[in-house]
Amino acid sequence: MARLTGEAALAAAWVVALIATLSVLFIGEVLGQMPCLLCWYQRAFMFPLPIVLGLGLWWQDARVGRYGVALSLCGGAVALWHIGLYVGIIPEPIQPCTATGPSCTDANQLILGVPIPLLSLVAFTLTASLSALSLKDPRS
């Protein structure tokens, strides 16, 4: 069985980051749903990922995965905090995305039954894992 390392892992990380970025842009720009502060912070870590990882692929930079790991771990930490607020583990009221519109805390903000903060955490976890795998030497 072939292991996912090197350029293939980096390409998979880029695809995950690209899909996540395009998805949140669709939610915000097409559906017109303003993100809450925690969503903005997660976007700040997700938006550079397709660019950084894509350039690493283009320039065949075998070490670019370390930037993917760093950005993904930071974004994942924010997403984990957001989930803690969402499910009530962290006893602090979550700020809604907008005062009058839909919020990432509402039931109508589920995608296939999964809350947006959890989808964000999954994307960051996949991107971090694949970026880390891209750093492994496929010849070993």
Backbone as JSON, one array per atom type, in Angstrom:
{
  "sequence": "MARLTGEAALAAAWVVALIATLSVLFIGEVLGQMPCLLCWYQRAFMFPLPIVLGLGLWWQDARVGRYGVALSLCGGAVALWHIGLYVGIIPEPIQPCTATGPSCTDANQLILGVPIPLLSLVAFTLTASLSALSLKDPRS",
  "N": [[0.84, -1.18, 0.0], [0.62, 2.16, -0.89], [1.96, 5.01, 0.68], [0.75, 8.18, 1.7], [2.66, 10.76, 1.08], [5.07, 13.42, 0.75], [4.84, 15.22, -2.28], [2.26, 14.44, -3.05], [0.79, 14.4, -0.65], [1.01, 17.09, -0.01], [-0.37, 18.23, -2.14], [-2.91, 17.2, -1.6], [-3.42, 18.51, 0.84], [-3.5, 21.12, -0.1], [-5.8, 21.0, -1.72], [-7.81, 20.51, 0.21], [-7.59, 22.88, 1.74], [-8.2, 24.76, -0.24], [-10.86, 24.07, -0.92], [-12.11, 24.55, 1.56], [-11.64, 27.3, 1.84], [-12.96, 28.37, -0.44], [-15.53, 27.56, 0.22], [-16.19, 29.03, 2.58], [-16.05, 31.55, 1.51], [-18.18, 31.42, -0.26], [-20.33, 31.12, 1.55], [-20.17, 33.58, 2.88], [-20.04, 35.62, 0.84], [-21.83, 34.94, -1.27], [-24.12, 33.83, -0.03], [-24.41, 35.82, 1.79], [-23.94, 35.91, 4.57], [-22.75, 37.28, 7.39], [-19.72, 36.73, 9.11], [-18.97, 35.71, 12.51], [-16.78, 36.99, 15.12], [-14.96, 34.96, 15.89], [-15.15, 33.29, 13.67], [-14.02, 34.99, 11.77], [-11.37, 35.09, 12.69], [-10.62, 32.43, 12.24], [-10.81, 32.38, 9.47], [-8.71, 34.08, 8.88], [-6.53, 32.46, 9.27], [-7.07, 30.38, 7.5], [-7.36, 31.44, 4.86], [-4.73, 32.16, 3.81], [-3.64, 29.64, 3.37], [-4.3, 28.09, 0.89], [-2.87, 29.63, -0.94], [-0.18, 29.71, -0.01], [0.42, 26.93, 0.17], [-0.15, 26.2, -2.46], [1.75, 27.71, -3.9], [4.02, 26.49, -2.91], [3.72, 23.96, -4.03], [3.88, 24.66, -6.75], [6.49, 25.73, -6.94], [7.87, 23.54, -6.2], [8.69, 23.18, -3.52], [9.74, 21.37, -1.02], [9.62, 21.8, 1.69], [7.52, 23.46, 2.38], [5.34, 22.54, 3.71], [5.64, 22.92, 6.44], [4.75, 25.49, 6.96], [2.1, 25.17, 6.38], [1.4, 23.45, 8.46], [1.84, 25.12, 10.71], [0.04, 27.34, 10.28], [-2.37, 25.92, 10.18], [-2.52, 24.69, 12.71], [-2.78, 26.92, 14.38], [-5.2, 28.06, 13.41], [-6.85, 25.85, 13.88], [-6.81, 25.8, 16.66], [-8.32, 28.08, 17.28], [-10.72, 27.27, 16.12], [-11.3, 25.06, 17.73], [-11.74, 26.32, 20.2], [-14.01, 27.77, 19.46], [-15.82, 25.68, 19.0], [-15.97, 24.67, 21.58], [-17.32, 26.79, 22.83], [-19.66, 26.68, 21.33], [-20.85, 24.17, 21.94], [-21.12, 24.47, 24.63], [-19.18, 23.74, 26.48], [-17.23, 25.52, 27.26], [-17.91, 27.9, 29.54], [-19.15, 30.48, 28.55], [-20.9, 33.07, 27.0], [-21.54, 32.72, 23.54], [-20.81, 34.9, 20.9], [-23.15, 36.07, 18.59], [-23.17, 35.79, 14.97], [-24.28, 37.96, 13.54], [-26.26, 40.7, 14.68], [-28.91, 40.72, 13.8], [-29.17, 38.82, 11.82], [-28.57, 35.44, 10.52], [-26.71, 33.1, 12.51], [-23.65, 31.42, 13.36], [-24.27, 29.88, 15.43], [-26.83, 29.04, 15.2], [-29.36, 26.59, 14.36], [-29.92, 26.54, 11.65], [-27.51, 26.92, 10.5], [-26.15, 24.67, 9.95], [-24.32, 22.36, 8.05], [-25.04, 19.72, 6.15], [-25.91, 18.64, 8.53], [-23.85, 19.19, 10.27], [-22.2, 21.41, 12.43], [-20.82, 24.6, 11.47], [-18.4, 25.51, 12.86], [-17.29, 23.01, 13.58], [-16.82, 21.84, 11.1], [-14.83, 23.57, 10.24], [-12.79, 22.93, 12.08], [-12.29, 20.29, 11.29], [-11.32, 20.73, 8.69], [-8.97, 22.21, 9.25], [-7.59, 20.28, 10.76], [-7.23, 18.21, 8.89], [-5.68, 19.6, 6.98], [-3.41, 20.3, 8.49], [-2.46, 17.73, 9.17], [-2.0, 16.54, 6.63], [-0.14, 18.38, 5.63], [1.95, 17.95, 7.42], [2.53, 15.29, 6.78], [3.52, 15.73, 4.24], [6.05, 16.54, 4.7], [7.52, 14.33, 5.22], [10.03, 12.19, 4.06], [9.6, 10.51, 1.09], [11.24, 8.44, 0.25], [12.15, 7.03, 2.37]],
  "CA": [[0.0, 0.0, 0.0], [1.4, 3.39, -0.99], [1.7, 5.99, 1.74], [0.56, 9.54, 1.21], [3.73, 11.62, 1.56], [5.66, 14.29, -0.24], [4.04, 16.11, -3.11], [0.85, 14.0, -3.05], [0.2, 14.89, 0.61], [0.93, 18.55, -0.12], [-1.47, 18.5, -3.07], [-4.16, 16.93, -0.88], [-3.59, 19.61, 1.8], [-3.9, 22.29, -0.9], [-7.19, 20.79, -2.14], [-8.65, 20.71, 1.4], [-7.57, 24.31, 2.06], [-8.9, 25.47, -1.3], [-12.3, 23.81, -0.76], [-12.55, 25.26, 2.76], [-11.62, 28.74, 1.55], [-14.06, 28.68, -1.37], [-16.79, 27.34, 0.93], [-16.51, 30.17, 3.45], [-16.32, 32.7, 0.64], [-19.55, 31.23, -0.75], [-21.24, 31.42, 2.66], [-20.13, 35.0, 3.18], [-20.26, 36.53, -0.28], [-23.0, 34.57, -2.07], [-25.27, 33.72, 0.87], [-24.5, 37.08, 2.52], [-23.94, 35.72, 6.01], [-21.57, 37.89, 8.03], [-19.13, 35.84, 10.11], [-18.7, 36.24, 13.85], [-15.37, 37.3, 15.34], [-14.18, 33.73, 15.86], [-15.09, 32.86, 12.26], [-13.04, 35.86, 11.11], [-10.02, 34.64, 13.07], [-10.36, 31.18, 11.53], [-10.56, 32.74, 8.07], [-7.38, 34.7, 8.79], [-5.56, 31.37, 9.17], [-7.39, 29.5, 6.37], [-7.21, 32.09, 3.56], [-3.38, 32.07, 3.21], [-3.21, 28.26, 3.12], [-4.24, 27.67, -0.52], [-1.84, 30.39, -1.65], [1.13, 29.23, 0.44], [0.61, 25.53, -0.25], [-0.13, 26.18, -3.93], [3.06, 28.18, -4.35], [4.97, 25.43, -2.57], [3.59, 22.94, -5.08], [4.36, 25.25, -8.01], [7.95, 25.87, -6.88], [8.39, 22.26, -5.74], [9.34, 23.42, -2.23], [9.4, 20.23, -0.17], [9.53, 22.23, 3.09], [6.42, 24.4, 2.58], [4.38, 21.93, 4.62], [5.78, 23.45, 7.81], [3.89, 26.66, 7.07], [0.76, 24.62, 6.44], [1.2, 22.94, 9.82], [1.75, 26.25, 11.65], [-1.22, 28.06, 10.07], [-3.48, 25.03, 10.5], [-2.61, 24.51, 14.17], [-3.33, 28.15, 14.95], [-6.61, 28.12, 13.04], [-7.52, 24.77, 14.58], [-6.99, 26.19, 18.07], [-9.46, 28.99, 17.31], [-11.91, 26.45, 15.83], [-11.58, 24.26, 18.92], [-12.35, 27.25, 21.16], [-15.34, 28.07, 18.93], [-16.64, 24.5, 19.25], [-16.21, 24.65, 23.02], [-18.39, 27.75, 23.08], [-20.86, 26.21, 20.62], [-21.49, 23.07, 22.67], [-21.31, 24.85, 26.03], [-18.1, 23.27, 27.35], [-16.66, 26.75, 27.79], [-19.09, 28.61, 30.06], [-19.13, 31.88, 28.16], [-21.86, 33.2, 25.89], [-20.95, 32.9, 22.21], [-21.33, 36.08, 20.21], [-23.74, 35.69, 17.31], [-22.5, 36.33, 13.79], [-24.81, 39.31, 13.37], [-27.32, 40.96, 15.66], [-30.23, 40.47, 13.25], [-29.18, 37.75, 10.81], [-28.23, 34.09, 10.96], [-25.5, 32.98, 13.3], [-23.06, 30.08, 13.33], [-24.81, 29.17, 16.58], [-28.2, 28.63, 14.89], [-29.54, 25.27, 13.73], [-29.92, 26.68, 10.2], [-26.13, 27.07, 10.07], [-25.56, 23.34, 9.85], [-24.09, 21.88, 6.68], [-25.2, 18.27, 6.24], [-26.1, 18.31, 9.93], [-22.63, 19.44, 11.02], [-22.0, 22.85, 12.64], [-19.71, 25.21, 10.74], [-17.12, 25.45, 13.59], [-16.73, 21.66, 13.52], [-16.27, 21.69, 9.75], [-13.58, 24.31, 10.23], [-11.79, 22.14, 12.8], [-11.95, 19.15, 10.43], [-10.47, 21.23, 7.6], [-7.65, 22.53, 9.8], [-6.94, 19.03, 11.16], [-6.78, 17.55, 7.66], [-4.61, 20.38, 6.37], [-2.21, 20.14, 9.33], [-1.97, 16.35, 9.05], [-1.44, 16.35, 5.29], [1.07, 19.2, 5.53], [3.0, 17.24, 8.16], [2.91, 14.13, 5.96], [4.28, 16.18, 3.08], [7.43, 16.77, 5.14], [8.21, 13.05, 5.32], [10.75, 11.79, 2.86], [8.96, 9.3, 0.55], [12.23, 7.42, -0.05], [12.54, 6.27, 3.57]],
  "C": [[0.89, 1.25, 0.0], [0.99, 4.35, 0.12], [1.61, 7.38, 1.12], [1.62, 10.43, 1.83], [4.15, 12.56, 0.43], [4.67, 15.16, -0.98], [2.56, 15.73, -3.13], [0.13, 14.49, -1.79], [0.04, 16.4, 0.56], [-0.21, 18.95, -1.06], [-2.82, 18.26, -2.4], [-4.45, 18.03, 0.15], [-4.07, 20.87, 1.08], [-5.37, 22.18, -1.31], [-8.13, 21.04, -0.96], [-8.73, 22.19, 1.73], [-8.33, 25.12, 1.02], [-10.42, 25.29, -1.17], [-12.84, 24.56, 0.45], [-12.63, 26.76, 2.51], [-12.77, 29.13, 0.63], [-15.42, 28.51, -0.7], [-17.15, 28.53, 1.81], [-16.73, 31.44, 2.64], [-17.74, 32.62, 0.07], [-20.56, 31.59, 0.34], [-21.31, 32.92, 2.91], [-20.55, 35.89, 2.02], [-21.51, 36.21, -1.09], [-24.25, 34.51, -1.18], [-25.45, 34.97, 1.74], [-24.53, 36.96, 4.03], [-22.63, 36.24, 6.6], [-21.02, 36.96, 9.11], [-18.96, 36.53, 11.47], [-17.19, 36.46, 13.99], [-14.5, 36.04, 15.28], [-14.08, 33.15, 14.45], [-14.08, 33.69, 11.49], [-11.62, 35.41, 11.43], [-9.66, 33.35, 12.35], [-10.08, 31.45, 10.06], [-9.17, 33.33, 7.89], [-6.29, 33.63, 8.69], [-5.82, 30.48, 7.96], [-7.06, 30.16, 5.02], [-5.79, 32.04, 3.0], [-2.98, 30.65, 2.81], [-3.21, 27.85, 1.66], [-3.14, 28.39, -1.3], [-0.45, 29.85, -1.3], [1.39, 27.81, -0.04], [0.67, 25.41, -1.77], [1.2, 26.66, -4.49], [4.15, 27.16, -4.04], [4.93, 24.3, -3.59], [4.2, 23.43, -6.4], [5.88, 25.29, -8.06], [8.64, 24.6, -6.42], [9.23, 22.41, -4.46], [8.89, 22.33, -1.26], [9.2, 20.62, 1.29], [8.35, 23.15, 3.37], [5.36, 23.84, 3.53], [4.47, 22.46, 6.04], [4.94, 24.7, 8.01], [2.42, 26.24, 7.12], [0.43, 24.11, 7.83], [0.99, 24.1, 10.79], [0.42, 26.99, 11.52], [-2.41, 27.2, 10.49], [-3.63, 24.81, 12.0], [-3.18, 25.75, 14.85], [-4.82, 28.28, 14.65], [-7.42, 27.04, 13.74], [-7.75, 25.08, 16.05], [-8.18, 27.14, 18.21], [-10.75, 28.21, 17.07], [-12.29, 25.6, 17.04], [-12.23, 25.1, 20.0], [-13.8, 27.55, 20.74], [-16.29, 26.9, 19.19], [-16.97, 24.39, 20.74], [-17.31, 25.61, 23.43], [-19.71, 27.25, 22.51], [-21.6, 25.14, 21.42], [-21.66, 23.35, 24.15], [-20.27, 24.32, 26.98], [-17.42, 24.46, 28.02], [-17.83, 27.62, 28.24], [-19.04, 30.12, 29.81], [-20.11, 32.02, 27.01], [-21.13, 33.45, 24.57], [-21.61, 34.11, 21.56], [-21.93, 35.66, 18.88], [-23.01, 36.37, 16.15], [-22.99, 37.73, 13.45], [-25.95, 39.48, 14.36], [-28.7, 40.59, 15.11], [-30.3, 39.29, 12.29], [-28.85, 36.4, 11.39], [-26.89, 34.08, 11.68], [-24.95, 31.57, 13.17], [-23.49, 29.28, 14.56], [-26.22, 28.66, 16.32], [-28.22, 27.26, 14.22], [-29.51, 25.38, 12.21], [-28.5, 26.93, 9.65], [-25.39, 25.74, 10.09], [-25.4, 23.0, 8.37], [-24.05, 20.36, 6.77], [-25.29, 17.82, 7.7], [-24.9, 18.59, 10.83], [-22.46, 20.94, 11.2], [-20.75, 23.37, 11.94], [-18.4, 25.2, 11.54], [-16.48, 24.06, 13.58], [-16.15, 21.37, 12.14], [-14.93, 22.4, 9.62], [-12.47, 23.52, 10.92], [-11.35, 20.94, 11.96], [-11.01, 19.6, 9.31], [-9.07, 21.55, 8.1], [-6.89, 21.27, 10.2], [-6.41, 18.29, 9.94], [-5.6, 18.28, 7.05], [-3.31, 20.25, 7.16], [-1.61, 18.75, 9.16], [-1.32, 16.1, 7.69], [-0.17, 17.17, 5.07], [2.23, 18.53, 6.26], [3.47, 16.02, 7.38], [3.76, 14.53, 4.76], [5.76, 16.4, 3.42], [8.21, 15.48, 5.26], [8.85, 12.71, 3.98], [10.14, 10.5, 2.31], [9.95, 8.17, 0.27], [12.6, 6.59, 1.18], [11.56, 5.19, 3.92]]
}
